[in-house]
Amino acid sequence: MIGTSTIEYLFIRICILFLRNIVPISVLYSIHLLTNQCLHLPFCLECTPHPIHVWLTAEAAFFATVFIPLKYALHHSPICNRSLPAECRKRLFQTCNANVPNVEKYLSRWLMVSEAEYIKRDNVKDFIRWAFFRPGCTEEQDPQNEAEVEAYTAETEKLIGRKLSLGRTDVKGLGRLLNEAGGSPRSLLWYTCVFVVDTIMYCKMLYNGFHFHRSILSRFFTVFPFRPLTILTVYQSPARHLTYWHRRHTSKKRLPVLFIHGIGIGLYPYTSFLRDLSREMKTGATEDSEVGIIALEIMPVSSRLTHPALEKDVMICEIMKIMRYHGWCRFVLVSHSYGSIVAAHLLKSDQFTQLIGPTVFIDPVSFLLHLPDVAYNFIARQPSRANEYQLWYFGSKDIGVAHTLAKRFSWIDNIIWKEDLGIKAEENQEGGILIVNAETVGQYLMGSSSEARTSEKEVTRAWKNRSWIGHGLELLWYEHLDHAQVFDSENTRRPVIRAISVYSDRG
């Protein structure tokens, strides 16, 4: 993730401006050529160099025959959600309310209104229907649920300390914006860049001692840009969709490591981290004491055109197949950013209860997911800094990411609470506030009732400066780093890698 300097701002704005205009220019160019052939117009772009002519024509053809049909299909795909039983819904509602720092600010952000006085009663009811009854799917009324909706609305008024104004403000809430999130067109040139980066990543991972496990050859054309180098591997994934990189595990005393990456361009940003982690695990290891590593590839959030994001149960089933295939009966779970969503599914799954040992969250987005920060920063925020523009265009506006957030992101399944961790969670690392409100999440994880009597400043200083001892729920805090920047430097990677190594020893 880039920083916020002026040079970086100019660089990212120029890159985005160039990439965004390739598709419209190629379409206009192709329309001009077709029109000229039909009408024999006096003006024609005959002086266009042949390579550019071929490129622009290919861009237009790709947009018309691949991108538009795919976007249409994804846009009309159903929203995956599940309803909660009334008892579970009530418990979730109460837990969420107990972890809201400011109720009026919380509702204002979700409802996308500027001032607290614009929060109307019917808008709050719409939000409650969207969030708790058919999560992420609809705000329509169901007569069977209206008594419960009214009870939750009355409880919300008690939390605010006043009666809400009757009626409805004509606004499009954050929930609806999330459901309507759509990706912007991408060019062949962009996917060519993705292909180059993927090839570099492939070579680096091979050089660092990892082996690639591909899907069956019949699924080769289901991922674009294509990955010809993957055909060369002799290893095949036991899962239908998930591919991964693997380093064998032979140790009887130490736990292997499962790593799940975040939204971006796949495993490329993590190659240095995985290399250093592999070297750390090799220290002092013999032929029969090697510590295994598996790094999953989540293609729908990796700037690829591919299958939709897997539903929760399918993802759990495929990861379970991989674990069984390699004979892993217990492992250290490490996740970054969006990977914490998958980690949350695993932690709450009965199938994985006995498999997961110590758990490491890096820049997690799954804690306090009921707060609007993640949804707002991904979908509604107008970018102003270089890193925000990078997240907006290369993250939020990617067609796979947009579909994942709009159709396959069930917050009731993706959220995780401290109570869900039990004694499993050994270490947690937070970045800046580009996506999550790190201060709020850190205080939630590390705060205690005994600290409630001290000042807020003293409490914050206490949990940020606690020494890491390798036991219990702990946090490594990097004050001046933003989201994902922990991977950029060896000095910041080292403490996280050391923690993972210690947990592998103690698991």
C-alpha positions in Angstrom: 0.0 0.0 0.0 1.4 3.4 -1.0 1.6 6.3 1.4 0.2 9.8 1.3 3.0 12.0 -0.1 2.4 14.5 -3.0 4.6 12.4 -5.4 2.6 9.3 -4.6 -0.7 11.2 -5.1 0.3 12.5 -8.5 1.6 9.0 -9.5 -1.6 7.2 -8.5 -3.9 9.8 -10.1 -2.0 9.7 -13.4 -2.1 5.9 -13.4 -5.9 5.8 -12.7 -6.6 8.5 -15.3 -4.7 6.6 -17.9 -6.2 3.2 -17.1 -9.8 4.6 -16.8 -9.7 6.2 -20.3 -8.4 3.2 -22.2 -11.8 1.6 -22.5 -13.8 4.6 -23.6 -11.1 5.7 -26.1 -11.0 2.2 -27.6 -14.8 2.0 -27.9 -14.9 5.5 -29.5 -12.1 4.5 -31.9 -13.9 1.3 -32.9 -17.2 3.1 -33.4 -15.4 5.6 -35.6 -13.9 2.9 -37.8 -17.2 1.1 -38.2 -19.0 4.3 -39.0 -16.4 5.3 -41.5 -16.7 1.9 -43.3 -20.5 2.2 -43.5 -20.9 5.9 -44.3 -17.5 6.7 -45.9 -16.9 9.8 -43.8 -14.3 12.3 -45.0 -12.4 12.2 -41.7 -10.7 8.9 -40.8 -7.9 8.0 -38.4 -5.9 6.4 -41.1 -2.6 7.6 -39.6 -3.0 5.5 -36.5 0.1 3.2 -36.2 -0.9 -0.5 -36.8 0.1 -1.7 -33.3 -2.1 0.9 -31.6 -4.9 0.1 -34.1 -4.7 -3.6 -33.1 -4.5 -2.8 -29.4 -7.5 -0.4 -29.4 -9.6 -2.8 -31.5 -8.8 -5.6 -29.1 -9.6 -3.5 -26.1 -13.0 -2.7 -27.5 -13.7 -6.3 -28.5 -12.7 -7.4 -25.0 -15.0 -4.9 -23.3 -18.0 -5.8 -25.5 -17.7 -9.5 -25.5 -16.2 -10.3 -22.1 -16.6 -7.5 -19.6 -20.1 -6.4 -20.3 -21.7 -9.9 -20.3 -19.7 -10.8 -17.1 -20.8 -7.6 -15.3 -24.4 -8.2 -16.3 -24.3 -11.7 -15.1 -22.8 -10.7 -11.7 -25.1 -7.8 -11.3 -28.2 -10.1 -11.7 -26.8 -12.9 -9.5 -28.7 -13.4 -6.2 -27.5 -12.0 -2.8 -26.3 -14.8 -0.6 -27.7 -14.3 2.9 -29.3 -16.3 5.7 -31.9 -15.4 8.3 -31.2 -15.8 12.0 -33.6 -17.3 14.5 -35.3 -14.7 16.6 -33.3 -15.6 19.7 -29.9 -15.3 17.9 -31.1 -12.1 16.2 -31.9 -10.5 19.5 -28.6 -11.6 21.0 -26.7 -10.2 18.0 -28.7 -6.9 18.2 -27.9 -6.5 21.9 -24.2 -7.3 21.4 -23.9 -4.8 18.5 -25.5 -2.1 20.6 -23.2 -2.8 23.5 -20.2 -2.2 21.2 -21.2 1.1 19.6 -19.2 4.1 20.8 -21.7 6.7 19.6 -25.2 5.6 18.6 -26.2 8.7 16.8 -22.9 8.8 14.8 -23.3 5.1 14.1 -26.8 5.6 12.7 -25.9 8.8 10.8 -23.1 7.0 8.9 -25.2 3.9 8.1 -28.1 6.1 7.0 -25.8 8.5 5.1 -27.3 11.6 6.7 -25.1 14.6 7.7 -26.7 15.5 11.1 -28.3 13.5 13.9 -31.6 15.4 13.6 -32.0 13.9 10.1 -32.3 10.4 11.5 -35.9 9.5 11.1 -37.8 6.6 12.6 -38.7 4.8 9.4 -35.1 5.1 8.1 -33.9 3.3 11.3 -36.5 0.6 10.7 -35.3 0.2 7.2 -31.7 -0.2 8.5 -32.8 -2.8 11.1 -34.7 -4.8 8.5 -31.7 -4.7 6.2 -29.1 -5.6 8.9 -30.9 -8.2 11.1 -33.7 -9.8 9.3 -32.5 -10.5 5.7 -29.0 -9.3 6.1 -27.7 -7.4 3.2 -30.7 -8.3 1.0 -33.7 -6.0 1.4 -35.4 -3.3 3.4 -38.9 -4.5 2.5 -41.5 -5.0 5.3 -42.5 -8.5 6.4 -45.7 -8.3 8.6 -44.4 -11.3 10.6 -41.3 -9.3 11.7 -42.8 -5.9 12.2 -43.4 -6.3 16.0 -39.8 -7.3 16.5 -38.6 -4.4 14.3 -40.7 -2.0 16.4 -39.2 -3.4 19.6 -35.6 -2.9 18.2 -36.5 0.6 17.1 -37.8 1.5 20.6 -34.6 0.1 22.2 -32.6 2.2 19.8 -34.4 5.3 20.9 -33.6 4.4 24.5 -29.9 4.2 23.6 -30.1 7.6 21.9 -32.0 9.1 24.8 -34.8 10.6 22.7 -37.7 9.8 20.5 -36.9 9.7 16.8 -38.8 12.0 14.4 -41.6 10.2 12.5 -41.3 9.7 8.8 -38.5 8.9 6.4 -35.7 11.0 5.0 -35.2 10.5 1.3 -31.7 9.2 1.4 -29.9 6.1 0.0 -28.4 4.4 3.0 -25.0 2.8 3.1 -26.6 -0.7 3.1 -28.3 0.0 -0.2 -25.1 1.5 -1.7 -23.3 -1.7 -0.6 -25.8 -3.9 -2.4 -25.5 -1.8 -5.5 -21.7 -1.7 -5.6 -20.5 -2.3 -9.1 -17.0 -2.6 -10.7 -15.6 -0.2 -13.2 -14.4 -1.4 -16.6 -10.9 -2.8 -16.8 -8.7 -2.9 -19.9 -6.7 -5.6 -21.5 -3.6 -3.6 -20.6 -4.5 -3.7 -16.9 -4.9 -7.5 -17.1 -1.6 -7.7 -18.9 0.0 -6.0 -15.9 -1.8 -8.5 -13.6 -0.4 -11.3 -15.7 3.2 -9.9 -15.4 2.9 -9.4 -11.6 1.4 -12.9 -11.3 4.3 -14.4 -13.2 6.8 -12.6 -11.0 5.0 -13.9 -7.9 5.0 -17.4 -9.3 8.8 -17.4 -9.9 9.5 -15.9 -6.5 7.4 -18.4 -4.7 9.1 -21.3 -6.5 12.5 -19.8 -5.8 11.6 -19.6 -2.1 10.8 -23.3 -1.9 7.0 -23.3 -2.3 5.1 -25.7 -4.6 2.0 -24.6 -6.5 -1.1 -26.7 -6.3 -3.3 -25.9 -9.3 -6.9 -26.7 -10.0 -7.8 -29.4 -12.6 -6.8 -28.5 -16.2 -10.4 -28.2 -17.4 -10.7 -25.1 -15.2 -7.7 -23.4 -16.8 -9.9 -21.0 -18.7 -12.0 -20.0 -15.7 -9.4 -17.5 -14.5 -8.3 -14.5 -16.6 -5.6 -13.4 -17.1 -4.6 -17.0 -17.9 -1.8 -18.6 -15.9 0.2 -20.8 -18.3 3.0 -21.4 -15.9 0.6 -23.2 -13.6 0.2 -26.0 -16.1 3.8 -27.0 -15.5 3.3 -28.0 -11.9 2.8 -31.6 -11.1 0.8 -30.8 -8.0 -3.0 -30.6 -8.0 -5.3 -29.1 -5.4 -7.9 -31.4 -3.9 -10.4 -28.5 -3.9 -12.4 -27.5 -6.9 -11.8 -23.8 -6.8 -9.0 -23.0 -4.3 -5.4 -23.1 -5.5 -2.5 -22.6 -3.1 1.2 -22.6 -2.4 2.6 -25.3 -0.1 5.7 -26.0 1.8 5.8 -29.5 3.3 5.4 -30.2 7.0 7.3 -33.0 8.7 7.7 -31.7 12.2 6.1 -33.7 15.0 6.5 -30.9 17.6 5.7 -27.7 15.8 2.5 -26.5 14.1 2.2 -25.7 10.4 0.9 -22.3 9.2 -2.2 -21.5 7.1 -2.1 -18.0 5.5 -5.1 -16.3 4.0 -4.4 -13.1 2.1 -6.6 -10.0 1.6 -8.1 -8.0 -1.3 -5.6 -6.8 -3.9 -3.6 -8.6 -6.5 -3.2 -12.0 -5.0 -0.1 -13.2 -3.1 2.4 -10.8 -4.8 2.4 -8.2 -2.0 3.1 -11.1 0.5 6.0 -12.8 -1.2 8.7 -11.2 1.0 6.6 -12.0 4.1 6.2 -15.6 3.1 9.9 -15.8 2.2 11.0 -14.5 5.6 8.4 -16.7 7.3 9.8 -19.7 5.5 13.4 -18.9 6.4 12.4 -18.4 10.0 10.7 -21.8 10.1 13.7 -23.4 8.5 16.1 -22.2 11.2 17.5 -25.2 13.0 15.1 -27.6 11.1 16.2 -31.0 9.9 14.7 -33.2 7.2 12.1 -34.5 9.6 11.4 -31.3 11.5 10.3 -28.9 8.8 7.4 -26.6 9.5 4.8 -26.5 6.7 3.1 -23.4 5.2 0.1 -23.2 3.0 -0.8 -19.8 1.4 -4.3 -19.9 -0.1 -5.2 -18.0 -3.3 -8.6 -16.3 -3.2 -9.0 -15.4 -6.9 -12.3 -13.5 -6.8 -10.6 -10.7 -4.7 -7.3 -10.8 -6.6 -8.0 -8.6 -9.6 -9.0 -11.6 -11.8 -12.0 -12.4 -13.9 -13.1 -15.7 -12.4 -15.9 -17.5 -10.5 -17.9 -15.5 -7.9 -16.6 -15.6 -4.3 -17.3 -18.9 -2.6 -20.1 -19.0 -0.1 -19.1 -19.6 3.5 -19.9 -23.3 3.6 -18.2 -24.0 0.3 -15.1 -22.2 1.4 -15.0 -24.1 4.7 -15.4 -27.4 2.8 -12.7 -26.7 0.3 -10.2 -25.6 3.0 -11.0 -28.7 5.0 -10.2 -30.9 1.9 -6.8 -29.2 1.6 -6.1 -29.8 5.3 -7.0 -33.4 5.1 -5.1 -33.9 1.9 -1.9 -32.8 3.6 -2.7 -34.5 6.9 -2.8 -31.4 9.0 -4.6 -32.0 12.3 -3.7 -28.6 13.9 -2.2 -25.4 12.6 -1.5 -21.7 13.2 -4.1 -19.6 11.4 -2.7 -16.3 9.9 -4.9 -13.9 8.0 -4.6 -10.4 6.6 -7.4 -7.9 6.0 -10.2 -9.6 4.0 -8.6 -12.9 5.0 -9.9 -12.3 8.5 -13.4 -12.8 7.1 -12.4 -16.3 6.0 -10.7 -16.8 9.3 -13.9 -15.8 11.1 -15.8 -18.5 9.2 -13.2 -21.1 10.2 -13.1 -20.1 13.8 -16.9 -20.4 14.1 -17.1 -23.7 12.2 -17.6 -26.9 14.2 -15.4 -28.7 11.6 -12.4 -26.5 12.4 -12.8 -26.2 16.2 -10.1 -28.8 16.9 -7.8 -27.9 14.0 -7.1 -24.2 14.7 -4.3 -23.5 17.2 -3.0 -20.0 17.8 -4.5 -17.3 15.5 -2.8 -14.2 14.1 -4.9 -11.4 12.7 -3.0 -8.8 10.6 -5.1 -5.6 9.9 -8.3 -7.5 10.5 -11.6 -6.2 9.2 -13.9 -8.8 10.9 -13.8 -7.3 14.4 -16.6 -4.8 15.1 -17.8 -5.2 11.5 -21.3 -3.9 12.6 -19.7 -0.4 12.7 -20.0 1.4 9.4 -16.2 2.1 8.9 -15.4 -0.8 6.6 -18.5 -0.5 4.4 -18.1 3.3 4.2 -14.4 3.4 3.5 -14.8 0.7 0.7 -18.0 2.0 -0.9 -19.0 5.5 -0.1 -15.9 7.5 0.9 -14.7 10.1 -1.7 -11.0 9.5 -1.9 -8.7 12.4 -1.3 -5.3 10.9 -0.5 -3.0 8.6 -2.6 -3.7 5.5 -0.6 -7.4 6.1 -0.6 -7.4 6.4 -4.4 -5.4 3.2 -4.6 -7.9 1.4 -2.4 -10.9 2.9 -4.3 -9.8 2.1 -7.9 -7.7 -1.0 -7.5 -9.7 -2.5 -4.7 -13.4 -1.3 -4.4 -13.9 -0.8 -8.1 -12.6 -4.2 -9.2 -15.5 -6.2 -10.6 -14.7 -9.3 -8.5 -14.3 -7.3 -5.3 -17.4 -5.2 -5.9 -19.5 -8.4 -6.5 -18.1 -10.0 -3.4 -19.0 -7.1 -1.2 -22.5 -6.6 -2.8 -23.6 -10.2 -3.2 -21.4 -12.5 -1.1 -20.7 -10.4 2.0 -23.0 -11.6 4.8 -21.9 -9.5 7.8 -23.6 -11.7 10.4 -21.4 -14.5 9.2 -18.3 -12.4 8.8 -18.2 -10.6 12.1 -16.2 -12.0 15.0 -16.3 -11.1 18.6 -13.8 -11.6 21.4 -16.0 -14.3 22.8 -15.6 -16.3 19.6 -11.8 -16.4 20.0 -11.7 -18.1 23.4 -8.1 -18.9 24.1 -7.2 -19.4 20.5 -6.3 -15.8 19.6 -2.7 -15.2 20.5 -1.7 -12.1 18.6 -3.4 -9.3 16.8 -1.8 -6.5 14.7 -3.5 -3.3 13.6 -2.5 -0.9 10.9 -3.8 2.6 10.4 -7.4 3.8 9.6 -7.5 3.5 5.8 -10.2 0.7 6.1 -11.0 0.0 9.8 -11.0 2.3 12.8 -7.9 0.7 14.3 -8.1 2.7 17.6 -11.7 1.5 18.2 -10.9 -2.1 17.4 -7.7 -2.1 19.5 -9.5 -0.6 22.5 -12.3 -3.3 22.1 -9.8 -6.1 21.9 -7.4 -5.0 24.6 -9.6 -2.9 27.0 -10.7 -4.4 30.3 -13.2 -3.5 33.0 -10.3 -2.7 35.4 -9.2 0.1 33.0 -12.6 1.7 32.9 -11.9 3.8 35.9 -8.8 5.4 34.3 -8.8 8.2 31.7 -9.2 7.4 28.1 -5.7 8.6 27.3 -4.2 6.4 29.9 -6.2 3.4 28.8 -5.0 3.9 25.2 -1.4 4.2 26.2 -1.7 1.0 28.3 -3.0 -1.3 25.6 -0.7 0.1 22.9 2.4 -0.3 25.0 1.9 -3.7 26.6 4.9 -6.0 26.2 4.4 -9.0 24.0 4.9 -12.2 25.9 3.5 -14.8 23.5 0.5 -15.8 25.6 -3.2 -14.9 25.6 -4.8 -12.1 23.6 -2.1 -9.7 22.6 -1.5 -6.9 20.2 1.4 -5.5 18.2 0.7 -1.9 17.4 2.4 0.2 14.7 1.4 3.7 15.3 2.6 5.2 12.0 1.7 2.4 9.6 -1.3 2.3 7.4 -3.3 -0.7 6.1 -0.9 -3.5 4.8 2.2 -1.4 5.2 3.5 -3.9 7.9 4.6 -6.1 5.0 6.7 -3.5 3.2 9.7 -3.5 5.6 11.7 -6.3 7.1 11.8 -4.3 10.4 8.0 -4.4 10.7 7.6 -7.9 9.3 10.1 -9.4 11.7 8.1 -9.1 15.0 5.0 -10.6 13.3 7.0 -13.5 11.9 8.7 -14.0 15.2 5.3 -14.2 16.9 4.1 -16.8 14.4 7.2 -18.9 14.9 6.7 -18.8 18.7 3.1 -19.9 18.4 4.2 -22.7 16.1 6.5 -23.9 18.9 3.9 -23.6 21.6 0.9 -25.0 19.7 
